[in-house]
Amino acid sequence: MDARLVAFQRLLDIMDDLREKCPWDKKQTLDSLRHLTIEETYELADAITDKNMPELKGEIGDLFLHMVFYCKIGQEQGDFDVTSVLNAICDKLVHRHPHIYSDVEVETEEEVKSNWEKLKLKEGKESVLEGVPKSLPALVKAYRIQEKVKGIGFEWEKRQDVWAKVKEEMAELAEEVESGASTDRIEDEFGDVLFSLINYARFIKINPEDALSRTNSKFISRFTRMEKLMKLDNLNIEEAELQTMDIYWDKAKILERSENS
């Protein structure tokens, strides 16, 4: 028997045991698991960002467990089970890949994405944007919105036009700030700037979430190094002036670059 099937069956059997015998597992519901699944997903994302393969392996396993857990609860409630879930995704993948399982011909990744969105509309979706989760973080959500509408051709043609839009939105933001506009107006314009920058990121083949995540990690690394350097010189960061912190920030940057060169 295929080792993959053996391993998956083992996980299903263990889930049955836990649900029957473990006090904690017996108490869990779809709602109680939700926040834990979100936490596990972020831990998976961290492992990917850090390129930590052993950690990634473990986090994938944790998410597998959660998916099996949801299927077990669904089975108990008579709504669905792991078999119907897996068959449903298999059917959907076959239907949405007619270039593999039918006679449709495509040549590029963009054609595949476009066909995917058009097929979803034919399946009864009322809007191209219907599948964008409400609870997605705003930055990720903006990226997904733009990818979705691109699939049906609602897209700028040239990268230069997108950058011109970024500059236009930045000018409008600056105008609102200088005019003393309301917080709501400034927030609207700031949001437009972010949305246009995310759009530009797509055009230069950058994932803005990944880019910001890297910048966050870089800042944390440099700031904590700066703190350590100041402690070595018996300086209290909470009492230090900005000019002093800038000096140690530059030292931290130099050390970081020397380590990475």
C-alpha positions as CSV (number, residue, x, y, z in Angstrom):
1,M,0.0,0.0,0.0
2,D,1.2,3.5,-0.8
3,A,3.1,4.9,2.2
4,R,1.2,8.2,1.8
5,L,-2.1,6.5,2.3
6,V,-0.8,4.6,5.3
7,A,0.4,7.8,6.9
8,F,-2.9,9.6,6.3
9,Q,-4.9,6.6,7.6
10,R,-2.8,6.6,10.7
11,L,-3.6,10.3,11.3
12,L,-7.4,9.6,10.8
13,D,-7.2,6.7,13.3
14,I,-5.4,8.8,15.9
15,M,-8.0,11.6,15.4
16,D,-10.7,9.0,16.1
17,D,-8.9,8.0,19.3
18,L,-8.4,11.6,20.5
19,R,-12.0,12.5,19.9
20,E,-13.2,9.5,21.9
21,K,-10.7,9.4,24.7
22,C,-9.0,12.8,25.3
23,P,-10.9,15.3,27.5
24,W,-9.5,18.3,25.7
25,D,-10.1,17.0,22.2
26,K,-13.6,15.9,23.0
27,K,-14.6,19.4,24.0
28,Q,-13.4,21.1,20.8
29,T,-15.8,22.7,18.4
30,L,-15.5,24.4,15.0
31,D,-15.5,27.8,16.8
32,S,-13.0,26.8,19.5
33,L,-10.5,25.5,16.9
34,R,-10.8,28.6,14.6
35,H,-8.4,30.9,16.4
36,L,-5.9,28.0,16.9
37,T,-6.0,27.3,13.2
38,I,-5.3,31.0,12.4
39,E,-2.3,30.9,14.9
40,E,-1.0,27.7,13.3
41,T,-1.2,29.3,9.8
42,Y,0.8,32.3,10.9
43,E,3.4,29.9,12.4
44,L,3.6,28.2,9.1
45,A,4.1,31.5,7.4
46,D,6.9,32.4,9.8
47,A,8.7,29.1,9.0
48,I,8.4,29.8,5.3
49,T,9.8,33.3,5.7
50,D,12.6,32.0,7.8
51,K,13.3,29.2,5.4
52,N,13.3,26.8,8.4
53,M,12.6,23.5,6.8
54,P,12.4,21.4,10.0
55,E,10.0,23.9,11.5
56,L,8.0,24.1,8.2
57,K,7.6,20.3,8.3
58,G,6.2,20.4,11.8
59,E,3.8,23.3,11.0
60,I,2.4,21.6,7.9
61,G,1.7,18.6,10.2
62,D,-0.1,20.8,12.7
63,L,-2.4,22.2,9.9
64,F,-3.0,18.7,8.6
65,L,-4.2,17.8,12.1
66,H,-6.6,20.8,12.1
67,M,-8.1,19.9,8.8
68,V,-8.7,16.3,9.9
69,F,-10.2,17.7,13.1
70,Y,-12.7,19.8,11.2
71,C,-13.6,16.8,9.1
72,K,-14.2,14.7,12.2
73,I,-16.5,17.3,13.7
74,G,-18.3,17.7,10.4
75,Q,-18.8,13.9,10.3
76,E,-20.2,13.9,13.8
77,Q,-22.7,16.6,12.9
78,G,-23.7,14.9,9.7
79,D,-22.5,17.8,7.5
80,F,-19.5,16.4,5.7
81,D,-16.6,14.0,6.3
82,V,-13.0,13.7,5.1
83,T,-14.1,11.6,2.1
84,S,-16.6,14.2,0.8
85,V,-14.1,17.0,1.5
86,L,-11.3,15.4,-0.5
87,N,-13.6,14.4,-3.4
88,A,-15.0,17.9,-3.5
89,I,-11.6,19.5,-3.9
90,C,-10.6,16.9,-6.5
91,D,-13.7,17.6,-8.5
92,K,-13.1,21.3,-8.3
93,L,-9.5,21.0,-9.4
94,V,-10.4,18.8,-12.4
95,H,-13.2,21.2,-13.4
96,R,-11.0,24.3,-13.1
97,H,-8.1,22.8,-15.0
98,P,-9.7,22.1,-18.4
99,H,-6.2,22.6,-20.0
100,I,-5.2,19.4,-18.3
101,Y,-8.4,17.3,-18.0
102,S,-10.1,18.5,-21.1
103,D,-9.4,20.0,-24.5
104,V,-8.8,23.6,-23.6
105,E,-5.3,25.0,-24.6
106,V,-3.4,27.6,-22.6
107,E,0.2,28.8,-23.0
108,T,0.8,31.1,-20.0
109,E,0.2,31.3,-16.3
110,E,-2.0,34.4,-16.8
111,E,-4.3,32.4,-19.1
112,V,-4.7,29.8,-16.4
113,K,-5.6,32.4,-13.8
114,S,-8.1,34.1,-16.2
115,N,-9.8,30.8,-17.0
116,W,-10.0,30.0,-13.3
117,E,-11.9,33.2,-12.5
118,K,-14.2,32.9,-15.5
119,L,-15.1,29.3,-14.6
120,K,-15.9,30.4,-11.0
121,L,-18.4,32.9,-12.4
122,K,-20.0,30.2,-14.5
123,E,-20.3,28.1,-11.4
124,G,-22.8,30.6,-10.0
125,K,-20.5,33.1,-8.2
126,E,-22.2,36.5,-8.3
127,S,-18.9,38.5,-8.2
128,V,-15.3,37.9,-9.1
129,L,-14.5,39.2,-5.6
130,E,-16.9,36.8,-3.8
131,G,-14.1,34.4,-2.8
132,V,-12.0,37.0,-1.0
133,P,-12.2,36.2,2.7
134,K,-13.6,39.0,4.8
135,S,-11.1,38.4,7.7
136,L,-7.9,38.6,5.6
137,P,-5.4,41.1,6.8
138,A,-5.9,44.3,4.8
139,L,-2.6,44.2,2.9
140,V,-3.1,40.6,1.8
141,K,-6.7,41.3,1.0
142,A,-5.8,44.2,-1.3
143,Y,-3.4,42.0,-3.2
144,R,-6.0,39.3,-3.6
145,I,-8.6,41.8,-4.8
146,Q,-6.2,43.0,-7.5
147,E,-5.3,39.5,-8.5
148,K,-8.9,38.6,-8.8
149,V,-10.0,41.5,-11.0
150,K,-6.9,41.0,-13.1
151,G,-8.2,37.5,-14.0
152,I,-11.1,39.0,-15.9
153,G,-9.0,41.8,-17.6
154,F,-9.5,44.7,-15.2
155,E,-5.9,45.7,-15.1
156,W,-3.5,48.4,-16.1
157,E,-1.5,47.8,-19.2
158,K,1.8,49.4,-18.4
159,R,3.9,49.5,-15.2
160,Q,4.7,53.2,-15.8
161,D,1.0,54.0,-15.7
162,V,0.7,52.2,-12.3
163,W,3.6,54.2,-10.9
164,A,2.0,57.4,-12.2
165,K,-1.1,56.4,-10.2
166,V,1.1,56.0,-7.1
167,K,2.5,59.5,-7.4
168,E,-1.0,60.9,-8.1
169,E,-2.3,59.3,-4.9
170,M,0.7,60.5,-2.9
171,A,0.1,64.0,-4.1
172,E,-3.5,63.8,-3.1
173,L,-2.6,62.5,0.4
174,A,-0.1,65.4,0.8
175,E,-2.7,67.9,-0.2
176,E,-5.2,66.6,2.3
177,V,-2.6,66.6,5.1
178,E,-1.4,70.2,4.3
179,S,-5.0,71.5,4.1
180,G,-5.8,70.2,7.6
181,A,-8.5,67.8,6.3
182,S,-10.4,65.5,8.6
183,T,-8.9,62.3,9.8
184,D,-11.4,60.3,7.7
185,R,-10.3,62.1,4.5
186,I,-6.6,61.6,5.3
187,E,-7.2,58.0,6.1
188,D,-9.1,57.5,2.8
189,E,-6.2,59.0,0.8
190,F,-3.6,57.1,2.8
191,G,-5.5,53.9,2.0
192,D,-5.5,54.8,-1.7
193,V,-1.7,55.2,-1.6
194,L,-1.2,51.8,0.0
195,F,-3.6,50.2,-2.5
196,S,-1.8,51.7,-5.5
197,L,1.6,50.7,-4.0
198,I,0.4,47.1,-3.6
199,N,-0.8,47.3,-7.2
200,Y,2.7,48.5,-8.3
201,A,4.3,45.7,-6.4
202,R,2.4,43.2,-8.5
203,F,3.7,44.8,-11.7
204,I,7.3,44.5,-10.6
205,K,6.7,40.9,-9.5
206,I,7.0,41.6,-5.8
207,N,4.6,40.2,-3.2
208,P,4.0,43.2,-0.9
209,E,3.2,41.0,2.2
210,D,6.6,39.2,1.8
211,A,8.4,42.4,1.2
212,L,6.9,44.0,4.4
213,S,7.5,40.9,6.4
214,R,11.2,41.0,5.4
215,T,11.4,44.6,6.3
216,N,9.8,44.0,9.7
217,S,12.2,41.2,10.4
218,K,15.2,43.3,9.3
219,F,14.0,46.2,11.6
220,I,13.6,43.9,14.6
221,S,17.0,42.4,14.0
222,R,18.7,45.8,13.8
223,F,16.8,47.3,16.7
224,T,17.6,44.4,19.1
225,R,21.3,44.6,18.0
226,M,21.3,48.3,18.7
227,E,19.9,47.6,22.1
228,K,22.6,45.1,22.8
229,L,25.4,47.4,21.6
230,M,24.1,50.2,23.8
231,K,23.9,47.9,26.8
232,L,27.6,46.9,26.2
233,D,28.5,50.6,26.5
234,N,26.3,50.9,29.7
235,L,23.8,53.1,28.0
236,N,20.1,53.0,28.9
237,I,18.1,53.1,25.7
238,E,15.1,54.6,27.5
239,E,17.1,57.6,28.6
240,A,19.2,58.0,25.4
241,E,18.6,60.9,22.9
242,L,17.6,60.1,19.3
243,Q,21.0,61.3,18.1
244,T,22.7,58.6,20.2
245,M,20.3,55.9,19.1
246,D,21.0,56.9,15.5
247,I,24.7,56.3,16.0
248,Y,24.2,52.9,17.4
249,W,21.6,52.1,14.7
250,D,24.3,52.8,12.1
251,K,26.7,50.6,14.0
252,A,24.1,47.8,14.0
253,K,23.6,48.2,10.3
254,I,27.4,48.0,9.6
255,L,27.7,44.8,11.6
256,E,24.7,43.3,9.9
257,R,26.1,44.1,6.4
258,S,29.5,42.7,7.3
259,E,27.9,39.4,8.5
260,N,25.9,39.1,5.3
261,S,28.7,40.0,2.9
